[in-house]
Amino acid sequence: MRRSLGTLASGMLLASTMLATAGAAKAPPVVNTVAVPMPPTPAGSAPPDLLNQPITGDGQSQVVHPGTAVAKDWWQAFRSPAVNTLVDRALTANADLAAAQARVAQAQSLIGVARGALLPQLDAGLTSERQRLSRSLSTPIADPNPQVFSLHTAQVSVSYSPDLFGGGAARVRSAKAAAAVAQAQADAMRSMVAANVVLAVIQNAALDAEIAANSDAIASGRQVLDLLRQREKLGAVGHADVAAQEAALAAVEGTLPPLVRASAANQAALLILIGKAPGMPVFDNGAAMPALEDLTLPADLPMALPAELLKTRPDVAAAAATLEGAAADVKVAMAARLPQLTLSATAGGTAEDFGRMFADGNPFWQLLGALAAPIFHGGSLKRQQQAAEHALDAAKAGYRGTALQAFADVSNALTALSADATALSIAQRGDSAASASLGFVKRQLQLGGVGTLQVLNASAVAQTARAQYVAAKAARLSDTVGLFVALGGGLQTPQGAAATGH
């Protein structure tokens, strides 16, 4: 009996393995059935000459290299040890990234759950009971006189449902697709955490520069106010001139609190990104945050070809995996409408004495085969299949839209970099001219050659020009980060493509 049960279990296991292998034959990716319009050039709607000549602004040039991939550690292209330290910490301490990685592990475990359903299920049981029966009842033991007796039963059962129509294999496919979605989302989270850290550093540097510029403007305004008050005492200017300068100075002073508030909020966001509480020092050694001058503008920019871009974007990978999962769910819904076969076997023994359960006459066994087919379920199974098919259509449209958005992101990032370079050159010229003009007007004021109105105008123009220059410089750095992210963040470097970003 034991040998026959073992032979049966082995046969079930072999059959399940053969069926699972047959059902798991790798089908072509469903994503290949989705037609995605490709842009005519890697630059998309961006100016085509960006791929042929440097992007130059404020004396700094960036060169786009088509056919190259983003380096995995692209943030090192900014040549800032502080940025490298903060990104490395964020990638190990960020709470959102840790949660995303845990969801990947969860999804991987669920693949094992789906695979386990394809194999025979083996269970064992042991029961011991003590009973007292009524005299009016017969006992299941040889001597009908005792009303109190013991009964011991041990049994092993094996059951198996062959995956006749591929529903089980489709569930495994669906679980694998869900795990791929979770992995792509974790990759996207890693990319965004790194990008947000770099952007926070750039924003902090820009705010510090703007605060410093406004502080200088306030100090300069106070000097002008003191000079005007002295000249008022001498009768050279009227009180209206002094009042106008006081109003202008108050307006400049009023710009500082919002900047300080924005700087504090930005630093709090950065601390959360690196796994620290607001109020804690950004660097454990007390180092200062880098200034704009400490951040090097990357000179070499990667540019993936459109077909390769679809392989390097985490959001496109997630959409493709969602598409595969939706196709598998259709197969699951189809299999649910077809017959299902269940094979089971049970063997064991029962006796009054524990040691005699498998003595002659006490063992028992059972073989069972069952075939069940749905006949009428109120149309629910058909509707379930239709719902899965509609979900597949939605996944196809979602993939197509995500792919097109990826092309648009790269195109927009290139356009932004081109516009940034032009804006930065203009802002640099304006800042230099406004600064020189203000210095000239202030000297003329001391000599009595100009009035208060000219000083106020020159001061306002200089403050605006400096703010525009700082903003343009920060925008060029930030949009470079945007290009790295638009190209996939360096998470899946294509085979054979050189990585650029250092």
TIGUKE-741989 format. One record per residue: residue in one letter; x, y, z of N, C-alpha, C in turn. Coordinates in steps of 0.2 Angstrom, whole numbers, plus 5000, padded with zeros to 4 digits. Layout:
AXYZXYZXYZ
...
// end
This chain:
M500449945000500050005000500450065000
R501050065004501450125005501850134998
R502050084995502350084989501950114983
S501250094983500850114978500650184979
L500550214985500450284986501050324984
G501650304986502250334984502350344976
T502150284973502150284965501650334963
L501050334966500550384963500750454964
A501050464970501250534971501850554966
S502250514965502850524960502550534953
G502050494952501750504945501350574945
M501050594950500750654950501250714949
L501750704953502250764953502550764946
L502750704942502950704936502450734931
A501850714932501350744927501250824928
S501250844934501250914935501750954932
T502350924933502950964930502950964923
M502750914919502650914912502150964910
L501550964913501051004911501251074912
A501551094918501751164920502351184915
T502751134913503251154908502951174901
A502451134899502151144893501751204893
G501351224899500951284899501451344900
A502051334902502451394903502951414897
A502751384891503151394885503151474884
K503651504883503751574883503451604877
A502851644878502551674872502851744870
P502851764864503151834862502851884867
P503251934869502951984873502352024870
V501852034874501252064871501352134869
V501852164872502052234870502252244863
N502452184860502652184853501952194848
T501452184851500752194847500552264847
V500852314851500652384852501052424847
A500752454843501052504838501152574841
V501752594842501952654845502252704840
P501952764838502352804833502952824836
M503552824832504152844834504352914831
P504652954835504853024833505353014827
P505353064823505853064817506553064819
T506653104824507353114827507353104834
P507953084837507953074845507753134848
A507853194845507653264849506953274848
G506553234844505853244844505653314842
S505253354845505053424843505553474845
A506153454848506653504850507053524844
P507353584844507753604838508253554836
P508253524830508653474828509453494828
D509653554828510353574828510653554835
L510153544840510453524847510853464846
L510753414842511153354841511753364837
N511853424834512453434830512953484832
Q512753534837513153584839513053594847
P513553624850513553624858512953674860
I512753664866512253714869512653754873
T512753824871513153864875512753924878
G512953934884512653994888513154014893
D513254074894513654104900514354074900
G514654064894515254034893515353964894
Q514853924895514853854897514453814891
S514753764889514453724883514253654886
Q513753624883513453554884513453524877
V513653464876513653424870513253364871
V512753354866512353294866512653244862
H512653184865512953124862512353074860
P512053074854511553024852511852954853
G511352914855511552844855511952824862
T511952864866512352854873511852844878
A511952804883511552794889511752834895
V511252844900511352884906511752834910
A512352864913512652824918512252814924
K512352754928511952734933512052784939
D512652814940512752864945512852934942
W512352954938512353014934512453074938
W512253074944512353134948513053154950
Q513553104949514253124950514453174944
A514053184939514253224933514353294936
F513953314942513953384944514653394948
R515053344949515753354952515653384959
S515153364963515053384970515053334975
P515653324979515653274984515053274989
A514753334990514153344994513553314991
V513453324985512953294981512953214981
N513553194980513653114980513553084987
T513753124992513653094999512853095000
L512553144998511753155000511353104996
V511553094990511253044986511352974988
D511952954990512152894992511752874999
R511652925003511352915009510552905008
A510252945003509552945002509452874999
L509852844995509752774992509752724997
T509952735003510052685008509552695014
A509352765014508952785020508252805019
N508052815012507452845010506852795012
A506352825015505752785017505352755012
D505252805007504852785001505152724997
L505852734996506252684992506252614996
A506252625003506252555006505552525006
A505052565006504352535005504352504998
A504552534993504552514986504952444985
Q505452444989505852384988505552324992
A505152344997504852285001504252264997
R503952304993503352284988503652234983
V504252244981504552204976504652134979
A504952134985505052064989504352034990
Q503852074991503152044992502952014986
A502952044980502752024974503151964972
Q503751954973504151894972503951834976
S503751854982503451794986502851764983
L502451814980501751794977501851754971
I502451754968502551714962502651644964
G502951634970502951564973502351534975
V501851584977501151564979500851534973
A500851574967500551544961500851484958
R501551474959501851414956501651354961
G501651364967501451314971500751284970
A500351324967499651294965499651244959
L500251244955500351204950500551134952
L500751124958501051064960500551024965
P500750954965500250914970500350944977
Q499750934981499750954988499750894992
L500250894996500350835001500150855008
D499750815011499550835018499550775022
A499750775029499750725033499350735040
G498950685042498550705048498650645053
L498550665060498550615065498050635070
T497650585072497150605077497050545082
S496950565088496950515094496350545098
E495850495099495250515103495050465108
R494750485113494450445118493750455119
Q493250405118492550415118492250365123
R491650385125491150345129490550345125
L490250295123489650285119489050265123
S488450285120487850255124487750185122
R487450145127487350075126486950065119
S486550115117486050105112486450105105
L487150135105487450135099487950085099
S488150055093488650005092489250045091
T489850005093490450035093490850015087
P491350045084491750025079492249985080
I492249945086492849905088492549835089
A493049785089492849715089492449695095
D492549725101492149705107491649755108
P490949735107490449785108490249805115
N490549775120490349785127490649845130
P491349865129491549925132491249985129
Q491050035133490750095131491250145131
V491850135134492350185133492950155129
F493250195124493750165120494150215117
S494750205115495250245111495250225104
L495350275100495450265093495950315090
H496450285086497050325084496950315076
T497050375072497050375065497650415062
A497950385058498550425054498350415047
Q498450475043498350465036498750515032
V498950505026499250545021498850555015
S498750615013498350625007498750675002
V498650654996498950694990498350714985
S498350774983497850794978498250834973
Y497950834967498250874961497750894956
S497750954954497350974949497750994943
P497750954938498150964932497951034928
D498451074926498251134923498151124915
L497551094914497351064908497351124902
F497051184904496951234900497351294901
G497951294905498451344906498251404911
G497651394914497451444919497951454925
G498251394927498751404932499451434930
A499651414924500251444921500151524920
A499451544918499351614917499351644923
R499151614929499151654935499951664937
V500351614936501051624937501351684933
R501151684926501251744922501051814925
S500451814927500151874930500551894936
A500751844941501151864947501851884945
K502151854939502751884937502751954935
A502151964931502052034928501952084934
A501652064939501552104945502152124948
A502652074949503252084952503652124947
A503652124941503952164936503752234937
V503052244938502852314939503152344945
A503152304951503452324957504152344956
Q504552304953505252314952505352384948
A504952394942504952454939504752514943
Q504252504947504052564951504652574956
A504952524959505552534963506152574960
D506252554953506752584949506552664948
A505952674947505752744946505752784952
M505652744958505752784965506452794966
R506852754964507652764965507852824961
S507552824955507752884950507552944953
M506852944955506653014958506953034964
V507052984969507453004975508053034973
A508453004969509153034967509053104964
A508553114959508453174956508253224961
N507753204965507453254970508053284975
V508453234977509053264981509453314977
V509653294971510053344967509653414966
L509053404965508653464964508553504970
A508553474976508453504982509153544984
V509753514982510353544983510453604978
I510153604972510253654968509753714970
Q509153694972508653744975508953784981
N509253744985509553774991510053824989
A510553804985511053844982510753914979
A510253904975509953964972509654004977
L509253974982508954024987509454054991
D510054024993510554054997510854114993
A510954104986511254154982510754214982
E510054204981509654254981509554294987
I509554254993509554284999510254335000
A510754304998511354344998511354404994
A511054404988510954454984510554514987
N509954484989509454534993509754564999
S510154525002510554555008510954615006
D511354605001511754654998511354714996
A510854704993510354754990510154794996
I509954765002509754795008510254835011
A510854815011511454845014511554905009
S511554905003511654954998511155004999
G510554985000509955035001510055075007
R510255045012510355075018510855135018
Q511455115014511955165013511655225009
V511255215004510955265000510455305005
L510155275009509655305014510055355018
D510655325021511055365025511255435022
L511455415016511755475012511255525010
L510655505009510055555007509855585014
R509855555019509755595026510255645027
Q510855635026511355685027511255745022
R511055725016510955775011510355815013
E509855785016509255815018509455875023
K509855855028510055905033510355965030
L510755955024511056005021510656045016
G510056015016509556055011509656035004
A510055985002510155964995509555924992
V509255894996508655854994508055864999
G507455854996506955855001506755795004
H506255795009506055735013505755685008
A505455705003505055664998505655614996
D506255634994506755594992506955534997
V506955565003507155515009506555465010
A505955485009505355445010505355395005
A505455414999505455364993506055314994
Q506655324996507155274998506955235003
E506655265009506355215014505855165012
A505455185007504955145005505255085000
A505755104996506055064992506455014996
L506755035002507154995006506754945009
A506154965012505654915015505354865010
A505354885004505054834999505654784998
V506254804998506754754997506854705003
E506754735009506754695015506254645016
G505654665013505054625013505154555008
T505654555004505754495000506154445004
L506454465009506854415013506454355016
P505954375020505654325024505354265020
P505054285014504854225010505354185007
L505954215006506554175004506754125009
V506854155015507054115021506554055022
R505954075022505454015023505453965018
A505553985011505653935006506253895007
S506853925009507453895011507353835016
A506953855021506853815027506453755025
A505953765021505553715018505953665013
N506353695009506753655005507253605009
Q507553635014507953595018507653545022
A507053555024506653505027506453445023
A506253465016506153415011506753375010
L507353405010507953365008508153315014
L507953345020508153295026507653235026
I507053245024506653185023506853135018
L507053165012507353125007507953075009
I508353105014508953065016508853035023
G508153025025507952985031508153025037
K508153085037508253125043507653165045
A507553185051507053225054507153305052
P506653345051506753415050507053445056
G507553485055507953515061508653485062
M508753425060509353385061509853415056
P510553415057511053435052510953395046
V511053425040511053395034511653345033
F512253365035512853325035513053315043
D513253255044513353235051514053265053
N514453285049515053325051514953395051
G514353415050514253495050514453535044
A514653495039514853535033514253575030
A514453635026513953675024513753645017
M513153665015512853655009513253685003
P513253654997513653684992513353744989
A513753794986513453844983513353834976
L513053874972512953864965513653854961
E514153894964514753894961515153824962
D514853784967515153724968514853664964
L514353684960514053634956514253644949
T514553584946514853594939514253574934
L514153614929513653594924513953534920
P513653484919513853424915513953444908
A514553434905514753454898514453404893
D514453334895514253284890513553254892
L513153264888512453244889512253174885
P511953124888511753064884511153084880
M511053034875510453044871510252974869
A509752934872509552874869509152884863
L509252834858508852834852508152814855
P507652824851506952814853506752744855
A507052694851506852624852507252604859
E507852634860508152614866507852654872
L507552704871507252744877506752704880
L506352664876505752624878506052574883
K506652554882506952504887507252534893
T507352594893507752624899507252664904
R506652674902506252714906505852664911
P505852674917505552634922504752634921
D504452694919503752694919503552654912
V503952654907503752614901503852544903
A504352524907504452454909503852434913
A503552474918502952464922502352454917
A502252494912501752494908501752424904
A502352404902502452344898502252284902
A502452284909502352234913501552224915
T501252284915500552284917500152254911
L500452274905500152244899500252164899
E500752144901500852064901500452034906
G500352074912499852044917499152044915
A498952094911498252094909498152044904
A498652024899498551974895498551904898
A498851894904498851834907498151834911
D497951884913497251884917496751864912
V496751884906496251854901496351784900
K496951754900496951684900496651644906
V496751674912496551654918495751654917
A495451704915494751704915494451654910
M494851644904494551594899494651524902
A495151514906495251444909494651434914
A494451484917493951474923493251454920
R493151464913492551434910492551364907
L493151334908493251264906493251214911
P493151154910493151094915493851094919
Q493751074925494351064929494350994932
L494950964932495050894934495450894941
T495150854946495550854952495650774953
L496250754955496450694957496750694964
S496450644968496750644975496750564977
A497150554982497350494985497450504992
T497150454996497250455004497350385006
A497850375010498050315013498250325021
G498050275025498250285032498050215036
G497950225042497750165046497350195052
T496950145055496650165061496550105066
A496650115072496650055077496550085084
E496350035089496250055096496950075099
D497450035097498150035100498550085095
F498950125097499350175093499750135089
G500050085091500550045088500349995082
R499649985082499349935078498949975072
M499050035071498650075066498850045059
F499450015058499549995051499649915051
A499349885056499349805057498849785052
D498949715050498449685046497749705047
G497349725042496649745043496549815045
N497049845047496849915049497049975044
P497449965040497650015035496950025030
F496950085027496450105022496750145017
W496450155011496650195006496050215002
Q496150274998495550294994495850334988
L495650314982495750354976495150384973
L495250454971494650494969494850534963
G494450534958494550574952493850614951
A493950684950493350724950493450774944
L492950774940492950824934492350874935
A492450934936491950984937491951034931
A491351054929491351104923490751154925
P490951214924490351264925489851264920
I489251264922488651254917488251324917
F488051344922487751414923487951454929
H488251504928488451554933488151624932
G487551624929487251694928487651734923
G488051704919488451744914489051784918
S489151764924489751804928490451784925
L490551724923491151704920491351734914
K490851734909490851774903491051844904
R490651874909490751944910491451954913
Q491751914917492351914920492951914914
Q492851874909493251864904493251934900
Q492651954899492552024895492952074899
A492852084905493152134909493952124909
A494152064909494952054908495152084901
E494752064896494952094889494952164889
H494452194892494452274892495052294896
A495152264901495752284905496452284900
L496452224896496952224892497052274887
D496452294884496352354879496652414883
A496452424889496652484893497352484894
A497652424895498352424896498752434890
K498552414884498852434878498852504877
A498252544878498252614877498652644882
G498752624888499152654893499852644891
Y500052584889500752584886500952634881
R500452634876500652684870500652754873
G500252774878500252844880500852854884
T501152804888501752814892502352814888
A502352774882502952784878502952854874
L502352874872502352944869502552994874
Q502352984880502553034885503253034886
A503552974886504352974887504653014881
F504453004875504753044870504653114871
A504053134873503953204874504353234880
D504453194885504953214891505653234889
V505853184884506553194882506553264877
S506053264873506053324869505953394873
N505553384878505453444882506153464886
A506453414888507053424892507653454888
L507653434881508153464877507953534875
T507353544874507053614872507253664878
A507153634884507253674890507953694891
L508453644890509153664890509353714885
S509053704879509253754874509053824876
A508353834879508153894881508453924887
D508653874891509053894897509753924895
A510053894891510753924889510653994886
T510154004882509954074879509854124885
A509354104889509154144895509754164899
L510154114901510754124905511254174902
S511354174896511754224893511454294893
I510854294892510554364892510554384899
A510354344904510354364911511054384914
Q511554344911512254364913512454434911
R512254454905512354514902511954564906
G511354554907510954604911511154614918
D511454564921511654564928512254614928
S512754594923513354634923513254714922
A512754724917512654794915512254824921
A511754794924511454824929511854844935
S512354794937512754804942513254864941
A513454864935513954924933513554994933
S512954984931512455044931512355074938
L512155024942512055044949512655074953
G513255044951513855074954513955144952
F513855154945513955224942513455274945
V512855254946512355304949512455314956
K512655264960512855284967513455334967
R513955324963514455374963514255444961
Q513755444956513555514954513055544960
L512755494963512355524969512755554974
Q513355524976513755554981514055624978
L514055634972514355694969513755744968
G513155724969512555764967512355774960
G512655724956512455724949511855694947
V511555654951510855624949510355624955
G509755614954509255624959509055554962
T508655554966508355494970508055444965
L507655474960507355424955507855384952
Q508355414949508855374946509155314950
V509255334956509555284961509055224962
L508455244963507855194964507855144958
N507855174952507755134946508355094945
A508955114946509555074945509555014950
S509355034957509354984962508854924960
A508254944958507754894956507954854950
V508254884945508454844940509054794941
A509454824946510054774948509754714952
Q509354734956509054674960508654624956
T508254644951507954604947508454564942
A508954594940509354564935509754514939
R509954524945510354474949509854414950
A509254424952508754374953508654324947
Q508654364941508554324935509154284933
Y509754314935510354274933510454214938
V510254224944510254164949509754114947
A509154134945508654084943508854054936
A509154084932509354054925509854004926
K510354024931510953974932510653904935
A510153914940509853854943509453814939
A509053854934508653814930509053774925
R509653794923510053754918510253694922
L510453704928510653644932510153594933
S509553624935508953584936508653544930
D508653584924508453544918508953494915
T509553504917510053444916509853384920
V509653394926509453334930508753304926
G508353354924507753334921507853284915
L508453304911508553264905508853194907
F509253194913509453124915508853084917
V508353114920507753074923507353054917
A507253104912506853084906507153024902
L507853014902508152964899508152894903
G507852894909507752834912508152834919
G508552884920508952884926509452844927
G509752814921510252764922510152694925
L509552674925509352614929509452554925
Q509352554918509452504914509852514908
T510452524908510952544903510852484897
P510652504891510652454886511352424884
Q511252364882511852334880512252364874
G512852374874513252404869513252474868
A512852514873512852584873513352614878
A513752664876514152694881513752734885
A513952734892513652774897513952844897
T513552894897513752964898513452994903
G513853034907513553074912514053094917
H514653074916515253094920515653154918
// end
